[in-house]
Amino acid sequence: MEMIPTLGLTALSAAFTAFCGWRGARPPDFSKGPRLAPWRFLMVLGATATLILTVHILNLVGVATGRT
């Protein structure tokens, strides 16, 4: 994957992570019932995707991130 789509996906996954973190940090409202989305788990998945995409960007730039 090239640089432009990778940057777009990184920004998208970072925004998704921030949104899930905001939703997961809100106090529960028992009058509405239980939460149906596992916001904290989705936040961890989004952060993992952001980290992987960041490493991919560094590899595209030329930084060696793996074993040599």
CHARMM-style PDB file with segment names, atoms N, HN, CA, C and O in Angstrom:
ATOM      1  N   MET     1       0.852  -1.164   0.000  1.00  0.00      PROA
ATOM      2  CA  MET     1       0.000   0.000   0.000  1.00  0.00      PROA
ATOM      3  C   MET     1       0.903   1.234   0.000  1.00  0.00      PROA
ATOM      4  O   MET     1       1.953   1.244   0.643  1.00  0.00      PROA
ATOM      5  N   GLU     2       0.498   2.241  -0.705  1.00  0.00      PROA
ATOM      6  HN  GLU     2      -0.355   2.233  -1.227  1.00  0.00      PROA
ATOM      7  CA  GLU     2       1.325   3.434  -0.838  1.00  0.00      PROA
ATOM      8  C   GLU     2       1.063   4.415   0.292  1.00  0.00      PROA
ATOM      9  O   GLU     2       0.272   4.142   1.194  1.00  0.00      PROA
ATOM     10  N   MET     3       1.737   5.565   0.235  1.00  0.00      PROA
ATOM     11  HN  MET     3       2.380   5.787  -0.498  1.00  0.00      PROA
ATOM     12  CA  MET     3       1.746   6.510   1.355  1.00  0.00      PROA
ATOM     13  C   MET     3       0.388   7.191   1.579  1.00  0.00      PROA
ATOM     14  O   MET     3      -0.075   7.266   2.717  1.00  0.00      PROA
ATOM     15  N   ILE     4      -0.244   7.678   0.536  1.00  0.00      PROA
ATOM     16  HN  ILE     4       0.132   7.618  -0.389  1.00  0.00      PROA
ATOM     17  CA  ILE     4      -1.480   8.456   0.699  1.00  0.00      PROA
ATOM     18  C   ILE     4      -2.604   7.615   1.318  1.00  0.00      PROA
ATOM     19  O   ILE     4      -3.228   8.074   2.275  1.00  0.00      PROA
ATOM     20  N   PRO     5      -2.892   6.408   0.819  1.00  0.00      PROA
ATOM     21  CA  PRO     5      -3.937   5.612   1.474  1.00  0.00      PROA
ATOM     22  C   PRO     5      -3.566   5.224   2.910  1.00  0.00      PROA
ATOM     23  O   PRO     5      -4.433   5.133   3.779  1.00  0.00      PROA
ATOM     24  N   THR     6      -2.274   4.999   3.147  1.00  0.00      PROA
ATOM     25  HN  THR     6      -1.570   5.073   2.440  1.00  0.00      PROA
ATOM     26  CA  THR     6      -1.846   4.636   4.495  1.00  0.00      PROA
ATOM     27  C   THR     6      -2.051   5.798   5.459  1.00  0.00      PROA
ATOM     28  O   THR     6      -2.491   5.596   6.591  1.00  0.00      PROA
ATOM     29  N   LEU     7      -1.736   7.008   5.020  1.00  0.00      PROA
ATOM     30  HN  LEU     7      -1.378   7.172   4.101  1.00  0.00      PROA
ATOM     31  CA  LEU     7      -1.960   8.176   5.875  1.00  0.00      PROA
ATOM     32  C   LEU     7      -3.450   8.377   6.154  1.00  0.00      PROA
ATOM     33  O   LEU     7      -3.837   8.714   7.273  1.00  0.00      PROA
ATOM     34  N   GLY     8      -4.276   8.171   5.137  1.00  0.00      PROA
ATOM     35  HN  GLY     8      -3.961   7.897   4.228  1.00  0.00      PROA
ATOM     36  CA  GLY     8      -5.721   8.305   5.333  1.00  0.00      PROA
ATOM     37  C   GLY     8      -6.271   7.276   6.308  1.00  0.00      PROA
ATOM     38  O   GLY     8      -7.075   7.602   7.181  1.00  0.00      PROA
ATOM     39  N   LEU     9      -5.831   6.029   6.153  1.00  0.00      PROA
ATOM     40  HN  LEU     9      -5.178   5.764   5.444  1.00  0.00      PROA
ATOM     41  CA  LEU     9      -6.291   4.987   7.080  1.00  0.00      PROA
ATOM     42  C   LEU     9      -5.777   5.216   8.494  1.00  0.00      PROA
ATOM     43  O   LEU     9      -6.470   4.909   9.464  1.00  0.00      PROA
ATOM     44  N   THR    10      -4.568   5.752   8.617  1.00  0.00      PROA
ATOM     45  HN  THR    10      -4.004   6.001   7.829  1.00  0.00      PROA
ATOM     46  CA  THR    10      -4.030   6.049   9.940  1.00  0.00      PROA
ATOM     47  C   THR    10      -4.847   7.141  10.622  1.00  0.00      PROA
ATOM     48  O   THR    10      -5.169   7.034  11.805  1.00  0.00      PROA
ATOM     49  N   ALA    11      -5.178   8.179   9.884  1.00  0.00      PROA
ATOM     50  HN  ALA    11      -4.917   8.266   8.923  1.00  0.00      PROA
ATOM     51  CA  ALA    11      -6.000   9.250  10.446  1.00  0.00      PROA
ATOM     52  C   ALA    11      -7.390   8.734  10.816  1.00  0.00      PROA
ATOM     53  O   ALA    11      -7.941   9.100  11.854  1.00  0.00      PROA
ATOM     54  N   LEU    12      -7.943   7.888   9.962  1.00  0.00      PROA
ATOM     55  HN  LEU    12      -7.495   7.591   9.119  1.00  0.00      PROA
ATOM     56  CA  LEU    12      -9.268   7.329  10.229  1.00  0.00      PROA
ATOM     57  C   LEU    12      -9.260   6.437  11.467  1.00  0.00      PROA
ATOM     58  O   LEU    12     -10.166   6.515  12.297  1.00  0.00      PROA
ATOM     59  N   SER    13      -8.240   5.593  11.592  1.00  0.00      PROA
ATOM     60  HN  SER    13      -7.504   5.530  10.918  1.00  0.00      PROA
ATOM     61  CA  SER    13      -8.191   4.704  12.754  1.00  0.00      PROA
ATOM     62  C   SER    13      -7.882   5.481  14.034  1.00  0.00      PROA
ATOM     63  O   SER    13      -8.351   5.102  15.107  1.00  0.00      PROA
ATOM     64  N   ALA    14      -7.103   6.559  13.941  1.00  0.00      PROA
ATOM     65  HN  ALA    14      -6.722   6.867  13.069  1.00  0.00      PROA
ATOM     66  CA  ALA    14      -6.848   7.387  15.119  1.00  0.00      PROA
ATOM     67  C   ALA    14      -8.127   8.106  15.562  1.00  0.00      PROA
ATOM     68  O   ALA    14      -8.389   8.229  16.759  1.00  0.00      PROA
ATOM     69  N   ALA    15      -8.916   8.576  14.600  1.00  0.00      PROA
ATOM     70  HN  ALA    15      -8.703   8.475  13.628  1.00  0.00      PROA
ATOM     71  CA  ALA    15     -10.187   9.215  14.941  1.00  0.00      PROA
ATOM     72  C   ALA    15     -11.162   8.197  15.537  1.00  0.00      PROA
ATOM     73  O   ALA    15     -11.894   8.512  16.475  1.00  0.00      PROA
ATOM     74  N   PHE    16     -11.170   6.980  14.993  1.00  0.00      PROA
ATOM     75  HN  PHE    16     -10.575   6.724  14.231  1.00  0.00      PROA
ATOM     76  CA  PHE    16     -12.019   5.919  15.535  1.00  0.00      PROA
ATOM     77  C   PHE    16     -11.607   5.586  16.968  1.00  0.00      PROA
ATOM     78  O   PHE    16     -12.462   5.386  17.831  1.00  0.00      PROA
ATOM     79  N   THR    17     -10.295   5.526  17.222  1.00  0.00      PROA
ATOM     80  HN  THR    17      -9.600   5.688  16.521  1.00  0.00      PROA
ATOM     81  CA  THR    17      -9.794   5.253  18.563  1.00  0.00      PROA
ATOM     82  C   THR    17     -10.215   6.347  19.534  1.00  0.00      PROA
ATOM     83  O   THR    17     -10.655   6.056  20.647  1.00  0.00      PROA
ATOM     84  N   ALA    18     -10.084   7.600  19.119  1.00  0.00      PROA
ATOM     85  HN  ALA    18      -9.727   7.836  18.215  1.00  0.00      PROA
ATOM     86  CA  ALA    18     -10.478   8.714  19.984  1.00  0.00      PROA
ATOM     87  C   ALA    18     -11.983   8.695  20.270  1.00  0.00      PROA
ATOM     88  O   ALA    18     -12.406   8.941  21.399  1.00  0.00      PROA
ATOM     89  N   PHE    19     -12.786   8.402  19.246  1.00  0.00      PROA
ATOM     90  HN  PHE    19     -12.442   8.202  18.329  1.00  0.00      PROA
ATOM     91  CA  PHE    19     -14.235   8.337  19.439  1.00  0.00      PROA
ATOM     92  C   PHE    19     -14.616   7.221  20.410  1.00  0.00      PROA
ATOM     93  O   PHE    19     -15.447   7.419  21.297  1.00  0.00      PROA
ATOM     94  N   CYS    20     -14.007   6.054  20.239  1.00  0.00      PROA
ATOM     95  HN  CYS    20     -13.333   5.893  19.519  1.00  0.00      PROA
ATOM     96  CA  CYS    20     -14.313   4.930  21.124  1.00  0.00      PROA
ATOM     97  C   CYS    20     -13.832   5.205  22.548  1.00  0.00      PROA
ATOM     98  O   CYS    20     -14.480   4.802  23.513  1.00  0.00      PROA
ATOM     99  N   GLY    21     -12.700   5.890  22.678  1.00  0.00      PROA
ATOM    100  HN  GLY    21     -12.173   6.218  21.894  1.00  0.00      PROA
ATOM    101  CA  GLY    21     -12.231   6.267  24.003  1.00  0.00      PROA
ATOM    102  C   GLY    21     -13.172   7.240  24.692  1.00  0.00      PROA
ATOM    103  O   GLY    21     -13.402   7.149  25.897  1.00  0.00      PROA
ATOM    104  N   TRP    22     -13.716   8.174  23.916  1.00  0.00      PROA
ATOM    105  HN  TRP    22     -13.529   8.248  22.936  1.00  0.00      PROA
ATOM    106  CA  TRP    22     -14.677   9.126  24.478  1.00  0.00      PROA
ATOM    107  C   TRP    22     -15.970   8.420  24.900  1.00  0.00      PROA
ATOM    108  O   TRP    22     -16.509   8.684  25.975  1.00  0.00      PROA
ATOM    109  N   ARG    23     -16.455   7.525  24.045  1.00  0.00      PROA
ATOM    110  HN  ARG    23     -16.017   7.311  23.172  1.00  0.00      PROA
ATOM    111  CA  ARG    23     -17.691   6.802  24.374  1.00  0.00      PROA
ATOM    112  C   ARG    23     -17.499   5.846  25.547  1.00  0.00      PROA
ATOM    113  O   ARG    23     -18.406   5.676  26.362  1.00  0.00      PROA
ATOM    114  N   GLY    24     -16.329   5.222  25.638  1.00  0.00      PROA
ATOM    115  HN  GLY    24     -15.593   5.359  24.976  1.00  0.00      PROA
ATOM    116  CA  GLY    24     -16.067   4.281  26.716  1.00  0.00      PROA
ATOM    117  C   GLY    24     -15.855   4.955  28.059  1.00  0.00      PROA
ATOM    118  O   GLY    24     -16.055   4.333  29.102  1.00  0.00      PROA
ATOM    119  N   ALA    25     -15.452   6.221  28.045  1.00  0.00      PROA
ATOM    120  HN  ALA    25     -15.290   6.726  27.198  1.00  0.00      PROA
ATOM    121  CA  ALA    25     -15.190   6.945  29.287  1.00  0.00      PROA
ATOM    122  C   ALA    25     -16.441   7.588  29.879  1.00  0.00      PROA
ATOM    123  O   ALA    25     -16.410   8.071  31.011  1.00  0.00      PROA
ATOM    124  N   ARG    26     -17.525   7.600  29.135  1.00  0.00      PROA
ATOM    125  HN  ARG    26     -17.551   7.208  28.216  1.00  0.00      PROA
ATOM    126  CA  ARG    26     -18.758   8.197  29.656  1.00  0.00      PROA
ATOM    127  C   ARG    26     -19.344   7.318  30.754  1.00  0.00      PROA
ATOM    128  O   ARG    26     -19.274   6.092  30.666  1.00  0.00      PROA
ATOM    129  N   PRO    27     -19.914   7.924  31.775  1.00  0.00      PROA
ATOM    130  CA  PRO    27     -20.511   7.112  32.840  1.00  0.00      PROA
ATOM    131  C   PRO    27     -21.739   6.358  32.324  1.00  0.00      PROA
ATOM    132  O   PRO    27     -22.440   6.849  31.438  1.00  0.00      PROA
ATOM    133  N   PRO    28     -21.998   5.188  32.864  1.00  0.00      PROA
ATOM    134  CA  PRO    28     -23.159   4.414  32.394  1.00  0.00      PROA
ATOM    135  C   PRO    28     -24.471   5.081  32.788  1.00  0.00      PROA
ATOM    136  O   PRO    28     -24.596   5.661  33.867  1.00  0.00      PROA
ATOM    137  N   ASP    29     -25.432   4.983  31.900  1.00  0.00      PROA
ATOM    138  HN  ASP    29     -25.330   4.511  31.024  1.00  0.00      PROA
ATOM    139  CA  ASP    29     -26.777   5.504  32.156  1.00  0.00      PROA
ATOM    140  C   ASP    29     -27.708   4.302  32.276  1.00  0.00      PROA
ATOM    141  O   ASP    29     -28.099   3.701  31.276  1.00  0.00      PROA
ATOM    142  N   PHE    30     -28.055   3.965  33.509  1.00  0.00      PROA
ATOM    143  HN  PHE    30     -27.738   4.454  34.322  1.00  0.00      PROA
ATOM    144  CA  PHE    30     -28.841   2.760  33.752  1.00  0.00      PROA
ATOM    145  C   PHE    30     -30.285   2.892  33.296  1.00  0.00      PROA
ATOM    146  O   PHE    30     -30.968   1.881  33.128  1.00  0.00      PROA
ATOM    147  N   SER    31     -30.763   4.103  33.092  1.00  0.00      PROA
ATOM    148  HN  SER    31     -30.208   4.924  33.228  1.00  0.00      PROA
ATOM    149  CA  SER    31     -32.134   4.265  32.614  1.00  0.00      PROA
ATOM    150  C   SER    31     -32.262   3.857  31.136  1.00  0.00      PROA
ATOM    151  O   SER    31     -33.349   3.490  30.690  1.00  0.00      PROA
ATOM    152  N   LYS    32     -31.167   3.920  30.384  1.00  0.00      PROA
ATOM    153  HN  LYS    32     -30.284   4.218  30.746  1.00  0.00      PROA
ATOM    154  CA  LYS    32     -31.190   3.517  28.974  1.00  0.00      PROA
ATOM    155  C   LYS    32     -30.898   2.039  28.790  1.00  0.00      PROA
ATOM    156  O   LYS    32     -31.075   1.507  27.695  1.00  0.00      PROA
ATOM    157  N   GLY    33     -30.455   1.372  29.838  1.00  0.00      PROA
ATOM    158  HN  GLY    33     -30.310   1.804  30.728  1.00  0.00      PROA
ATOM    159  CA  GLY    33     -30.141  -0.045  29.737  1.00  0.00      PROA
ATOM    160  C   GLY    33     -28.650  -0.259  29.546  1.00  0.00      PROA
ATOM    161  O   GLY    33     -27.867   0.688  29.633  1.00  0.00      PROA
ATOM    162  N   PRO    34     -28.256  -1.492  29.287  1.00  0.00      PROA
ATOM    163  CA  PRO    34     -26.827  -1.785  29.142  1.00  0.00      PROA
ATOM    164  C   PRO    34     -26.258  -1.254  27.830  1.00  0.00      PROA
ATOM    165  O   PRO    34     -26.983  -1.050  26.856  1.00  0.00      PROA
ATOM    166  N   ARG    35     -24.960  -1.039  27.828  1.00  0.00      PROA
ATOM    167  HN  ARG    35     -24.371  -1.205  28.619  1.00  0.00      PROA
ATOM    168  CA  ARG    35     -24.278  -0.644  26.589  1.00  0.00      PROA
ATOM    169  C   ARG    35     -24.208  -1.858  25.674  1.00  0.00      PROA
ATOM    170  O   ARG    35     -23.898  -2.965  26.113  1.00  0.00      PROA
ATOM    171  N   LEU    36     -24.493  -1.642  24.423  1.00  0.00      PROA
ATOM    172  HN  LEU    36     -24.745  -0.743  24.066  1.00  0.00      PROA
ATOM    173  CA  LEU    36     -24.490  -2.756  23.483  1.00  0.00      PROA
ATOM    174  C   LEU    36     -23.201  -2.832  22.676  1.00  0.00      PROA
ATOM    175  O   LEU    36     -22.969  -3.815  21.972  1.00  0.00      PROA
ATOM    176  N   ALA    37     -22.365  -1.809  22.770  1.00  0.00      PROA
ATOM    177  HN  ALA    37     -22.554  -1.011  23.342  1.00  0.00      PROA
ATOM    178  CA  ALA    37     -21.085  -1.832  22.059  1.00  0.00      PROA
ATOM    179  C   ALA    37     -19.954  -1.862  23.089  1.00  0.00      PROA
ATOM    180  O   ALA    37     -19.970  -1.077  24.037  1.00  0.00      PROA
ATOM    181  N   PRO    38     -18.992  -2.736  22.925  1.00  0.00      PROA
ATOM    182  CA  PRO    38     -17.858  -2.792  23.858  1.00  0.00      PROA
ATOM    183  C   PRO    38     -16.834  -1.706  23.491  1.00  0.00      PROA
ATOM    184  O   PRO    38     -15.845  -1.988  22.814  1.00  0.00      PROA
ATOM    185  N   TRP    39     -17.073  -0.471  23.938  1.00  0.00      PROA
ATOM    186  HN  TRP    39     -17.876  -0.242  24.488  1.00  0.00      PROA
ATOM    187  CA  TRP    39     -16.296   0.672  23.492  1.00  0.00      PROA
ATOM    188  C   TRP    39     -14.821   0.561  23.842  1.00  0.00      PROA
ATOM    189  O   TRP    39     -13.973   0.947  23.038  1.00  0.00      PROA
ATOM    190  N   ARG    40     -14.495   0.046  25.012  1.00  0.00      PROA
ATOM    191  HN  ARG    40     -15.184  -0.268  25.666  1.00  0.00      PROA
ATOM    192  CA  ARG    40     -13.083  -0.048  25.400  1.00  0.00      PROA
ATOM    193  C   ARG    40     -12.343  -1.071  24.546  1.00  0.00      PROA
ATOM    194  O   ARG    40     -11.196  -0.838  24.165  1.00  0.00      PROA
ATOM    195  N   PHE    41     -12.974  -2.188  24.242  1.00  0.00      PROA
ATOM    196  HN  PHE    41     -13.906  -2.378  24.552  1.00  0.00      PROA
ATOM    197  CA  PHE    41     -12.350  -3.186  23.377  1.00  0.00      PROA
ATOM    198  C   PHE    41     -12.171  -2.635  21.962  1.00  0.00      PROA
ATOM    199  O   PHE    41     -11.137  -2.868  21.336  1.00  0.00      PROA
ATOM    200  N   LEU    42     -13.163  -1.912  21.457  1.00  0.00      PROA
ATOM    201  HN  LEU    42     -14.003  -1.722  21.966  1.00  0.00      PROA
ATOM    202  CA  LEU    42     -13.045  -1.296  20.138  1.00  0.00      PROA
ATOM    203  C   LEU    42     -11.935  -0.250  20.127  1.00  0.00      PROA
ATOM    204  O   LEU    42     -11.248  -0.086  19.119  1.00  0.00      PROA
ATOM    205  N   MET    43     -11.754   0.458  21.239  1.00  0.00      PROA
ATOM    206  HN  MET    43     -12.312   0.325  22.059  1.00  0.00      PROA
ATOM    207  CA  MET    43     -10.677   1.430  21.336  1.00  0.00      PROA
ATOM    208  C   MET    43      -9.317   0.736  21.243  1.00  0.00      PROA
ATOM    209  O   MET    43      -8.410   1.236  20.578  1.00  0.00      PROA
ATOM    210  N   VAL    44      -9.175  -0.410  21.905  1.00  0.00      PROA
ATOM    211  HN  VAL    44      -9.912  -0.816  22.445  1.00  0.00      PROA
ATOM    212  CA  VAL    44      -7.913  -1.157  21.850  1.00  0.00      PROA
ATOM    213  C   VAL    44      -7.664  -1.653  20.426  1.00  0.00      PROA
ATOM    214  O   VAL    44      -6.530  -1.599  19.950  1.00  0.00      PROA
ATOM    215  N   LEU    45      -8.688  -2.129  19.747  1.00  0.00      PROA
ATOM    216  HN  LEU    45      -9.610  -2.172  20.134  1.00  0.00      PROA
ATOM    217  CA  LEU    45      -8.522  -2.564  18.355  1.00  0.00      PROA
ATOM    218  C   LEU    45      -8.110  -1.402  17.450  1.00  0.00      PROA
ATOM    219  O   LEU    45      -7.245  -1.554  16.588  1.00  0.00      PROA
ATOM    220  N   GLY    46      -8.732  -0.247  17.653  1.00  0.00      PROA
ATOM    221  HN  GLY    46      -9.435  -0.124  18.353  1.00  0.00      PROA
ATOM    222  CA  GLY    46      -8.369   0.925  16.859  1.00  0.00      PROA
ATOM    223  C   GLY    46      -6.950   1.393  17.132  1.00  0.00      PROA
ATOM    224  O   GLY    46      -6.242   1.801  16.211  1.00  0.00      PROA
ATOM    225  N   ALA    47      -6.528   1.337  18.392  1.00  0.00      PROA
ATOM    226  HN  ALA    47      -7.103   1.006  19.140  1.00  0.00      PROA
ATOM    227  CA  ALA    47      -5.156   1.729  18.730  1.00  0.00      PROA
ATOM    228  C   ALA    47      -4.150   0.757  18.128  1.00  0.00      PROA
ATOM    229  O   ALA    47      -3.073   1.167  17.694  1.00  0.00      PROA
ATOM    230  N   THR    48      -4.494  -0.523  18.099  1.00  0.00      PROA
ATOM    231  HN  THR    48      -5.369  -0.855  18.451  1.00  0.00      PROA
ATOM    232  CA  THR    48      -3.610  -1.514  17.480  1.00  0.00      PROA
ATOM    233  C   THR    48      -3.474  -1.254  15.978  1.00  0.00      PROA
ATOM    234  O   THR    48      -2.374  -1.320  15.429  1.00  0.00      PROA
ATOM    235  N   ALA    49      -4.579  -0.964  15.329  1.00  0.00      PROA
ATOM    236  HN  ALA    49      -5.473  -0.910  15.775  1.00  0.00      PROA
ATOM    237  CA  ALA    49      -4.533  -0.659  13.898  1.00  0.00      PROA
ATOM    238  C   ALA    49      -3.722   0.608  13.637  1.00  0.00      PROA
ATOM    239  O   ALA    49      -2.967   0.673  12.667  1.00  0.00      PROA
ATOM    240  N   THR    50      -3.876   1.614  14.498  1.00  0.00      PROA
ATOM    241  HN  THR    50      -4.489   1.562  15.286  1.00  0.00      PROA
ATOM    242  CA  THR    50      -3.104   2.849  14.348  1.00  0.00      PROA
ATOM    243  C   THR    50      -1.614   2.584  14.504  1.00  0.00      PROA
ATOM    244  O   THR    50      -0.804   3.127  13.754  1.00  0.00      PROA
ATOM    245  N   LEU    51      -1.252   1.757  15.468  1.00  0.00      PROA
ATOM    246  HN  LEU    51      -1.910   1.315  16.077  1.00  0.00      PROA
ATOM    247  CA  LEU    51       0.155   1.426  15.679  1.00  0.00      PROA
ATOM    248  C   LEU    51       0.738   0.672  14.487  1.00  0.00      PROA
ATOM    249  O   LEU    51       1.845   0.974  14.041  1.00  0.00      PROA
ATOM    250  N   ILE    52       0.005  -0.297  13.976  1.00  0.00      PROA
ATOM    251  HN  ILE    52      -0.894  -0.542  14.338  1.00  0.00      PROA
ATOM    252  CA  ILE    52       0.485  -1.067  12.821  1.00  0.00      PROA
ATOM    253  C   ILE    52       0.638  -0.163  11.600  1.00  0.00      PROA
ATOM    254  O   ILE    52       1.622  -0.273  10.868  1.00  0.00      PROA
ATOM    255  N   LEU    53      -0.317   0.721  11.378  1.00  0.00      PROA
ATOM    256  HN  LEU    53      -1.115   0.811  11.973  1.00  0.00      PROA
ATOM    257  CA  LEU    53      -0.226   1.632  10.240  1.00  0.00      PROA
ATOM    258  C   LEU    53       0.913   2.633  10.416  1.00  0.00      PROA
ATOM    259  O   LEU    53       1.550   3.015   9.434  1.00  0.00      PROA
ATOM    260  N   THR    54       1.178   3.063  11.638  1.00  0.00      PROA
ATOM    261  HN  THR    54       0.661   2.753  12.436  1.00  0.00      PROA
ATOM    262  CA  THR    54       2.297   3.970  11.888  1.00  0.00      PROA
ATOM    263  C   THR    54       3.620   3.287  11.581  1.00  0.00      PROA
ATOM    264  O   THR    54       4.510   3.902  10.994  1.00  0.00      PROA
ATOM    265  N   VAL    55       3.761   2.034  11.968  1.00  0.00      PROA
ATOM    266  HN  VAL    55       3.038   1.535  12.446  1.00  0.00      PROA
ATOM    267  CA  VAL    55       4.970   1.283  11.646  1.00  0.00      PROA
ATOM    268  C   VAL    55       5.094   1.115  10.130  1.00  0.00      PROA
ATOM    269  O   VAL    55       6.198   1.181   9.590  1.00  0.00      PROA
ATOM    270  N   HSD    56       3.992   0.903   9.456  1.00  0.00      PROA
ATOM    271  HN  HSD    56       3.095   0.849   9.895  1.00  0.00      PROA
ATOM    272  CA  HSD    56       4.016   0.778   7.993  1.00  0.00      PROA
ATOM    273  C   HSD    56       4.461   2.091   7.353  1.00  0.00      PROA
ATOM    274  O   HSD    56       5.220   2.078   6.384  1.00  0.00      PROA
ATOM    275  N   ILE    57       4.001   3.215   7.880  1.00  0.00      PROA
ATOM    276  HN  ILE    57       3.384   3.226   8.667  1.00  0.00      PROA
ATOM    277  CA  ILE    57       4.432   4.517   7.356  1.00  0.00      PROA
ATOM    278  C   ILE    57       5.933   4.694   7.557  1.00  0.00      PROA
ATOM    279  O   ILE    57       6.637   5.157   6.660  1.00  0.00      PROA
ATOM    280  N   LEU    58       6.413   4.324   8.736  1.00  0.00      PROA
ATOM    281  HN  LEU    58       5.841   3.948   9.464  1.00  0.00      PROA
ATOM    282  CA  LEU    58       7.851   4.426   8.983  1.00  0.00      PROA
ATOM    283  C   LEU    58       8.642   3.545   8.020  1.00  0.00      PROA
ATOM    284  O   LEU    58       9.717   3.939   7.567  1.00  0.00      PROA
ATOM    285  N   ASN    59       8.130   2.368   7.705  1.00  0.00      PROA
ATOM    286  HN  ASN    59       7.257   2.048   8.073  1.00  0.00      PROA
ATOM    287  CA  ASN    59       8.802   1.499   6.734  1.00  0.00      PROA
ATOM    288  C   ASN    59       8.772   2.099   5.329  1.00  0.00      PROA
ATOM    289  O   ASN    59       9.731   1.951   4.571  1.00  0.00      PROA
ATOM    290  N   LEU    60       7.701   2.761   4.987  1.00  0.00      PROA
ATOM    291  HN  LEU    60       6.922   2.882   5.603  1.00  0.00      PROA
ATOM    292  CA  LEU    60       7.625   3.398   3.667  1.00  0.00      PROA
ATOM    293  C   LEU    60       8.607   4.558   3.556  1.00  0.00      PROA
ATOM    294  O   LEU    60       9.146   4.819   2.481  1.00  0.00      PROA
ATOM    295  N   VAL    61       8.837   5.245   4.655  1.00  0.00      PROA
ATOM    296  HN  VAL    61       8.399   5.033   5.529  1.00  0.00      PROA
ATOM    297  CA  VAL    61       9.782   6.369   4.661  1.00  0.00      PROA
ATOM    298  C   VAL    61      11.218   5.878   4.560  1.00  0.00      PROA
ATOM    299  O   VAL    61      12.087   6.571   4.032  1.00  0.00      PROA
ATOM    300  N   GLY    62      11.457   4.673   5.074  1.00  0.00      PROA
ATOM    301  HN  GLY    62      10.751   4.110   5.503  1.00  0.00      PROA
ATOM    302  CA  GLY    62      12.794   4.110   4.980  1.00  0.00      PROA
ATOM    303  C   GLY    62      13.421   3.745   6.300  1.00  0.00      PROA
ATOM    304  O   GLY    62      14.589   3.359   6.341  1.00  0.00      PROA
ATOM    305  N   VAL    63      12.674   3.856   7.385  1.00  0.00      PROA
ATOM    306  HN  VAL    63      11.724   4.169   7.352  1.00  0.00      PROA
ATOM    307  CA  VAL    63      13.179   3.502   8.698  1.00  0.00      PROA
ATOM    308  C   VAL    63      13.027   1.989   8.876  1.00  0.00      PROA
ATOM    309  O   VAL    63      11.944   1.441   8.668  1.00  0.00      PROA
ATOM    310  N   ALA    64      14.098   1.329   9.255  1.00  0.00      PROA
ATOM    311  HN  ALA    64      14.978   1.774   9.424  1.00  0.00      PROA
ATOM    312  CA  ALA    64      14.053  -0.113   9.480  1.00  0.00      PROA
ATOM    313  C   ALA    64      13.491  -0.376  10.871  1.00  0.00      PROA
ATOM    314  O   ALA    64      14.111  -0.008  11.869  1.00  0.00      PROA
ATOM    315  N   THR    65      12.325  -1.008  10.944  1.00  0.00      PROA
ATOM    316  HN  THR    65      11.822  -1.307  10.133  1.00  0.00      PROA
ATOM    317  CA  THR    65      11.695  -1.257  12.236  1.00  0.00      PROA
ATOM    318  C   THR    65      11.783  -2.708  12.666  1.00  0.00      PROA
ATOM    319  O   THR    65      11.490  -3.019  13.820  1.00  0.00      PROA
ATOM    320  N   GLY    66      12.174  -3.598  11.783  1.00  0.00      PROA
ATOM    321  HN  GLY    66      12.412  -3.346  10.846  1.00  0.00      PROA
ATOM    322  CA  GLY    66      12.264  -5.009  12.115  1.00  0.00      PROA
ATOM    323  C   GLY    66      13.707  -5.438  12.339  1.00  0.00      PROA
ATOM    324  O   GLY    66      14.621  -4.618  12.417  1.00  0.00      PROA
ATOM    325  N   ARG    67      13.874  -6.716  12.438  1.00  0.00      PROA
ATOM    326  HN  ARG    67      13.131  -7.382  12.375  1.00  0.00      PROA
ATOM    327  CA  ARG    67      15.217  -7.260  12.585  1.00  0.00      PROA
ATOM    328  C   ARG    67      15.982  -7.132  11.284  1.00  0.00      PROA
ATOM    329  O   ARG    67      15.397  -7.225  10.204  1.00  0.00      PROA
ATOM    330  N   THR    68      17.266  -6.923  11.376  1.00  0.00      PROA
ATOM    331  HN  THR    68      17.741  -6.847  12.253  1.00  0.00      PROA
ATOM    332  CA  THR    68      18.075  -6.776  10.159  1.00  0.00      PROA
ATOM    333  C   THR    68      18.977  -7.961   9.953  1.00  0.00      PROA
ATOM    334  OT1 THR    68      19.727  -8.004   8.978  1.00  0.00      PROA
TER     335      THR     68
END
